[in-house]
Amino acid sequence: MLSGTAQQILILRDYPIARRQFVSEFLGGAILHFAQEIAAAPEPIPQAEVLELYRMLIPNNLAGTQQ
């Protein structure tokens, strides 16, 4: 499910088809792991901080400088 969400994000951002599956699976796994760590945190993390961290996980620019 999360890799499907990541796939949709990549499609909306016109990410190259050739790498889309690999990247979506990686991002899906990263999002799931992030959610599990947030849920298991010994002390609650403020929602605003969680949102900021999540936005770092999925940056606006997926192109980066490396090809």
N, CA, C and O atoms as a GROMACS GRO file, in nm:
protein
  268
    1MET      N    1   0.082  -0.118   0.000
    1MET     CA    2   0.000   0.000   0.000
    1MET      C    3   0.087   0.125   0.000
    1MET      O    4   0.063   0.218  -0.077
    2LEU      N    5   0.189   0.128   0.086
    2LEU     CA    6   0.272   0.247   0.093
    2LEU      C    7   0.356   0.266  -0.032
    2LEU      O    8   0.382   0.379  -0.073
    3SER      N    9   0.400   0.155  -0.092
    3SER     CA   10   0.476   0.170  -0.217
    3SER      C   11   0.384   0.222  -0.327
    3SER      O   12   0.429   0.293  -0.417
    4GLY      N   13   0.255   0.186  -0.321
    4GLY     CA   14   0.158   0.240  -0.416
    4GLY      C   15   0.139   0.390  -0.399
    4GLY      O   16   0.127   0.464  -0.497
    5THR      N   17   0.138   0.434  -0.275
    5THR     CA   18   0.130   0.578  -0.246
    5THR      C   19   0.253   0.648  -0.300
    5THR      O   20   0.244   0.752  -0.365
    6ALA      N   21   0.370   0.590  -0.273
    6ALA     CA   22   0.494   0.648  -0.324
    6ALA      C   23   0.493   0.648  -0.476
    6ALA      O   24   0.540   0.744  -0.538
    7GLN      N   25   0.441   0.543  -0.537
    7GLN     CA   26   0.432   0.534  -0.684
    7GLN      C   27   0.348   0.650  -0.738
    7GLN      O   28   0.385   0.712  -0.838
    8GLN      N   29   0.236   0.678  -0.674
    8GLN     CA   30   0.150   0.789  -0.718
    8GLN      C   31   0.223   0.923  -0.707
    8GLN      O   32   0.210   1.008  -0.795
    9ILE      N   33   0.299   0.941  -0.599
    9ILE     CA   34   0.376   1.064  -0.582
    9ILE      C   35   0.476   1.078  -0.696
    9ILE      O   36   0.491   1.186  -0.754
   10LEU      N   37   0.544   0.969  -0.730
   10LEU     CA   38   0.643   0.972  -0.837
   10LEU      C   39   0.577   1.000  -0.972
   10LEU      O   40   0.633   1.073  -1.054
   11ILE      N   41   0.461   0.942  -0.996
   11ILE     CA   42   0.388   0.967  -1.121
   11ILE      C   43   0.350   1.114  -1.131
   11ILE      O   44   0.368   1.176  -1.236
   12LEU      N   45   0.297   1.168  -1.023
   12LEU     CA   46   0.257   1.309  -1.023
   12LEU      C   47   0.374   1.402  -1.046
   12LEU      O   48   0.358   1.512  -1.099
   13ARG      N   49   0.492   1.358  -1.007
   13ARG     CA   50   0.612   1.442  -1.023
   13ARG      C   51   0.691   1.406  -1.149
   13ARG      O   52   0.805   1.450  -1.164
   14ASP      N   53   0.632   1.328  -1.238
   14ASP     CA   54   0.694   1.290  -1.365
   14ASP      C   55   0.831   1.226  -1.346
   14ASP      O   56   0.924   1.252  -1.423
   15TYR      N   57   0.844   1.140  -1.244
   15TYR     CA   58   0.971   1.070  -1.220
   15TYR      C   59   0.989   0.966  -1.329
   15TYR      O   60   0.891   0.904  -1.371
   16PRO      N   61   1.113   0.944  -1.377
   16PRO     CA   62   1.137   0.849  -1.487
   16PRO      C   63   1.079   0.710  -1.459
   16PRO      O   64   1.100   0.653  -1.352
   17ILE      N   65   1.007   0.657  -1.556
   17ILE     CA   66   0.940   0.528  -1.542
   17ILE      C   67   1.040   0.416  -1.511
   17ILE      O   68   1.009   0.326  -1.432
   18ALA      N   69   1.157   0.421  -1.571
   18ALA     CA   70   1.255   0.313  -1.555
   18ALA      C   71   1.294   0.288  -1.409
   18ALA      O   72   1.324   0.175  -1.372
   19ARG      N   73   1.293   0.392  -1.327
   19ARG     CA   74   1.334   0.376  -1.187
   19ARG      C   75   1.218   0.385  -1.090
   19ARG      O   76   1.237   0.370  -0.969
   20ARG      N   77   1.100   0.408  -1.139
   20ARG     CA   78   0.984   0.434  -1.053
   20ARG      C   79   0.953   0.319  -0.957
   20ARG      O   80   0.928   0.344  -0.839
   21GLN      N   81   0.955   0.194  -1.003
   21GLN     CA   82   0.920   0.080  -0.917
   21GLN      C   83   1.019   0.067  -0.802
   21GLN      O   84   0.979   0.052  -0.687
   22PHE      N   85   1.149   0.071  -0.834
   22PHE     CA   86   1.252   0.059  -0.730
   22PHE      C   87   1.238   0.169  -0.626
   22PHE      O   88   1.237   0.143  -0.506
   23VAL      N   89   1.227   0.292  -0.673
   23VAL     CA   90   1.218   0.406  -0.582
   23VAL      C   91   1.090   0.400  -0.500
   23VAL      O   92   1.093   0.431  -0.381
   24SER      N   93   0.978   0.362  -0.561
   24SER     CA   94   0.852   0.358  -0.487
   24SER      C   95   0.857   0.251  -0.378
   24SER      O   96   0.804   0.273  -0.269
   25GLU      N   97   0.919   0.137  -0.406
   25GLU     CA   98   0.932   0.034  -0.303
   25GLU      C   99   1.022   0.081  -0.190
   25GLU      O  100   0.994   0.055  -0.073
   26PHE      N  101   1.130   0.149  -0.224
   26PHE     CA  102   1.221   0.202  -0.123
   26PHE      C  103   1.150   0.306  -0.036
   26PHE      O  104   1.158   0.300   0.086
   27LEU      N  105   1.082   0.401  -0.101
   27LEU     CA  106   1.011   0.505  -0.025
   27LEU      C  107   0.898   0.445   0.058
   27LEU      O  108   0.876   0.487   0.172
   28GLY      N  109   0.826   0.349   0.002
   28GLY     CA  110   0.719   0.283   0.078
   28GLY      C  111   0.773   0.217   0.204
   28GLY      O  112   0.713   0.229   0.310
   29GLY      N  113   0.886   0.149   0.191
   29GLY     CA  114   0.949   0.086   0.307
   29GLY      C  115   0.996   0.189   0.408
   29GLY      O  116   0.983   0.169   0.529
   30ALA      N  117   1.052   0.300   0.359
   30ALA     CA  118   1.099   0.406   0.447
   30ALA      C  119   0.982   0.470   0.523
   30ALA      O  120   0.994   0.500   0.642
   31ILE      N  121   0.870   0.491   0.454
   31ILE     CA  122   0.752   0.550   0.519
   31ILE      C  123   0.698   0.456   0.625
   31ILE      O  124   0.663   0.500   0.735
   32LEU      N  125   0.690   0.327   0.593
   32LEU     CA  126   0.642   0.229   0.691
   32LEU      C  127   0.733   0.224   0.813
   32LEU      O  128   0.685   0.225   0.926
   33HIS      N  129   0.863   0.219   0.790
   33HIS     CA  130   0.958   0.215   0.902
   33HIS      C  131   0.947   0.342   0.987
   33HIS      O  132   0.950   0.335   1.110
   34PHE      N  133   0.933   0.456   0.921
   34PHE     CA  134   0.917   0.584   0.991
   34PHE      C  135   0.793   0.579   1.081
   34PHE      O  136   0.800   0.617   1.198
   35ALA      N  137   0.682   0.533   1.027
   35ALA     CA  138   0.557   0.526   1.104
   35ALA      C  139   0.571   0.432   1.224
   35ALA      O  140   0.521   0.460   1.332
   36GLN      N  141   0.639   0.320   1.203
   36GLN     CA  142   0.659   0.225   1.313
   36GLN      C  143   0.746   0.284   1.422
   36GLN      O  144   0.718   0.265   1.541
   37GLU      N  145   0.850   0.356   1.385
   37GLU     CA  146   0.938   0.419   1.484
   37GLU      C  147   0.865   0.529   1.561
   37GLU      O  148   0.883   0.542   1.682
   38ILE      N  149   0.782   0.606   1.492
   38ILE     CA  150   0.705   0.712   1.559
   38ILE      C  151   0.608   0.649   1.658
   38ILE      O  152   0.595   0.696   1.771
   39ALA      N  153   0.542   0.542   1.617
   39ALA     CA  154   0.444   0.476   1.704
   39ALA      C  155   0.511   0.411   1.825
   39ALA      O  156   0.451   0.403   1.932
   40ALA      N  157   0.635   0.366   1.810
   40ALA     CA  158   0.704   0.296   1.918
   40ALA      C  159   0.793   0.388   2.002
   40ALA      O  160   0.860   0.340   2.094
   41ALA      N  161   0.794   0.516   1.972
   41ALA     CA  162   0.879   0.610   2.047
   41ALA      C  163   0.844   0.606   2.196
   41ALA      O  164   0.726   0.606   2.232
   42PRO      N  165   0.946   0.604   2.283
   42PRO     CA  166   0.920   0.597   2.427
   42PRO      C  167   0.842   0.718   2.479
   42PRO      O  168   0.763   0.707   2.573
   43GLU      N  169   0.865   0.833   2.418
   43GLU     CA  170   0.790   0.954   2.453
   43GLU      C  171   0.720   1.004   2.327
   43GLU      O  172   0.779   1.002   2.219
   44PRO      N  173   0.596   1.049   2.340
   44PRO     CA  174   0.524   1.099   2.222
   44PRO      C  175   0.598   1.215   2.155
   44PRO      O  176   0.652   1.303   2.222
   45ILE      N  177   0.600   1.212   2.024
   45ILE     CA  178   0.662   1.319   1.947
   45ILE      C  179   0.549   1.411   1.901
   45ILE      O  180   0.448   1.363   1.849
   46PRO      N  181   0.566   1.543   1.919
   46PRO     CA  182   0.460   1.636   1.878
   46PRO      C  183   0.424   1.618   1.730
   46PRO      O  184   0.511   1.594   1.646
   47GLN      N  185   0.296   1.631   1.700
   47GLN     CA  186   0.247   1.608   1.564
   47GLN      C  187   0.316   1.700   1.463
   47GLN      O  188   0.346   1.657   1.352
   48ALA      N  189   0.341   1.826   1.500
   48ALA     CA  190   0.408   1.918   1.408
   48ALA      C  191   0.549   1.870   1.374
   48ALA      O  192   0.593   1.884   1.260
   49GLU      N  193   0.618   1.815   1.473
   49GLU     CA  194   0.753   1.763   1.450
   49GLU      C  195   0.748   1.639   1.360
   49GLU      O  196   0.833   1.622   1.272
   50VAL      N  197   0.650   1.553   1.383
   50VAL     CA  198   0.634   1.434   1.300
   50VAL      C  199   0.608   1.475   1.155
   50VAL      O  200   0.667   1.417   1.063
   51LEU      N  201   0.523   1.573   1.134
   51LEU     CA  202   0.492   1.620   0.999
   51LEU      C  203   0.617   1.678   0.932
   51LEU      O  204   0.642   1.652   0.814
   52GLU      N  205   0.694   1.755   1.006
   52GLU     CA  206   0.817   1.812   0.951
   52GLU      C  207   0.915   1.702   0.911
   52GLU      O  208   0.976   1.707   0.804
   53LEU      N  209   0.930   1.601   0.997
   53LEU     CA  210   1.018   1.489   0.965
   53LEU      C  211   0.967   1.412   0.843
   53LEU      O  212   1.047   1.370   0.759
   54TYR      N  213   0.837   1.392   0.834
   54TYR     CA  214   0.777   1.322   0.720
   54TYR      C  215   0.804   1.398   0.590
   54TYR      O  216   0.835   1.337   0.488
   55ARG      N  217   0.792   1.529   0.596
   55ARG     CA  218   0.818   1.610   0.476
   55ARG      C  219   0.963   1.602   0.432
   55ARG      O  220   0.993   1.615   0.314
   56MET      N  221   1.054   1.581   0.527
   56MET     CA  222   1.194   1.560   0.491
   56MET      C  223   1.212   1.426   0.422
   56MET      O  224   1.297   1.411   0.333
   57LEU      N  225   1.133   1.328   0.462
   57LEU     CA  226   1.140   1.195   0.404
   57LEU      C  227   1.098   1.196   0.257
   57LEU      O  228   1.156   1.125   0.176
   58ILE      N  229   0.998   1.275   0.224
   58ILE     CA  230   0.951   1.288   0.086
   58ILE      C  231   0.976   1.433   0.043
   58ILE      O  232   0.887   1.517   0.056
   59PRO      N  233   1.095   1.463  -0.007
   59PRO     CA  234   1.127   1.601  -0.046
   59PRO      C  235   1.049   1.644  -0.170
   59PRO      O  236   0.997   1.560  -0.244
   60ASN      N  237   1.042   1.774  -0.193
   60ASN     CA  238   0.974   1.828  -0.311
   60ASN      C  239   1.049   1.795  -0.439
   60ASN      O  240   0.987   1.776  -0.544
   61ASN      N  241   1.182   1.788  -0.432
   61ASN     CA  242   1.262   1.763  -0.550
   61ASN      C  243   1.322   1.624  -0.542
   61ASN      O  244   1.415   1.601  -0.465
   62LEU      N  245   1.269   1.531  -0.619
   62LEU     CA  246   1.320   1.395  -0.620
   62LEU      C  247   1.432   1.376  -0.721
   62LEU      O  248   1.496   1.270  -0.723
   63ALA      N  249   1.457   1.476  -0.804
   63ALA     CA  250   1.558   1.461  -0.908
   63ALA      C  251   1.698   1.457  -0.849
   63ALA      O  252   1.782   1.379  -0.894
   64GLY      N  253   1.725   1.540  -0.750
   64GLY     CA  254   1.856   1.543  -0.688
   64GLY      C  255   1.963   1.586  -0.786
   64GLY      O  256   1.933   1.636  -0.895
   65THR      N  257   2.088   1.567  -0.748
   65THR     CA  258   2.198   1.606  -0.836
   65THR      C  259   2.267   1.486  -0.897
   65THR      O  260   2.346   1.501  -0.990
   66GLN      N  261   2.237   1.365  -0.846
   66GLN     CA  262   2.299   1.245  -0.900
   66GLN      C  263   2.206   1.179  -1.000
   66GLN      O  264   2.084   1.180  -0.982
   67GLN      N  265   2.260   1.123  -1.103
   67GLN     CA  266   2.181   1.052  -1.204
   67GLN      C  267   2.211   0.906  -1.199
   67GLN      O  268   2.154   0.828  -1.276
   0.00000   0.00000   0.00000
